[in-house]
Amino acid sequence: MSPPAARTALLLLACLLASPSFAQQASAPAEPAAGPGRIPFSSVAEALAALEGKDGNGAIVTHADGWVVVNEPQAAAQWSFTPPGHEAYPAVVRRIVRRGGGGAVDVETSSLCEAAKDPCARLLVEFEALNSRVTQAIKARGRQGSSQAQP
C-alpha cells in the first residue's frame, strides 16, 4: 500500500475506533455466517460488488490511490481492495478490530487473494505491519487518558 493510501487506511481505521457504535458493537461478530477469519464471498469481485452496494447503508466506501476501502462501523470492520496494477491484484483484506478488557486490542485479519501465492503473502505481511501500528497507537492513546489527573 502506498504511503498516502496507508495514511488514509489508518485514518479511516482510527475514525472507526473512535465512533460510538464501535464501543457498543465491538464484541458482536461482524458476519456470523462466515465464521472467524473467513471471507464470506467466493471471489474478490463478488465481495467488492456486495460491499459497494452497501455504501451509505451501513458502510462507507472511499477510493484512494486506486484502493477501495469499505468501512462498516457497526461491525468494526474495514475491507481494503487492492488496485489494478498491484502485485496481489485482485485481493481483499478484511480487518476487524476488537477491544478486550484491560485495554487489550486485537486486529483479526482475513483475506481473499486471487493472485499468486508470494504476492498474496507479501500483502498480508504489509497489513500485519499496519495492524501493529494501529494497536500500538490505540494502546498509547489509552495510556495517555489513564495518566491524566482525576478531578
HELIX and SHEET records of a PDB file:
HELIX    1   1 PRO A    3  ALA A   18  1                                  16    
HELIX    2   2 PRO A   20  GLN A   25  1                                   6    
HELIX    3   3 VAL A   44  GLU A   52  1                                   9    
HELIX    4   4 PRO A   73  ALA A   75  5                                   3    
HELIX    5   5 GLY A  101  GLY A  103  5                                   3    
HELIX    6   6 LYS A  117  SER A  146  1                                  30    
SHEET    1   A 5 ILE A  60  ALA A  64  0                                        
SHEET    2   A 5 TRP A  67  GLU A  72 -1                                        
SHEET    3   A 5 ALA A  77  PHE A  81 -1                                        
SHEET    4   A 5 ALA A  91  ARG A  99 -1                                        
SHEET    5   A 5 VAL A 105  CYS A 113 -1                                        
END                                                                             
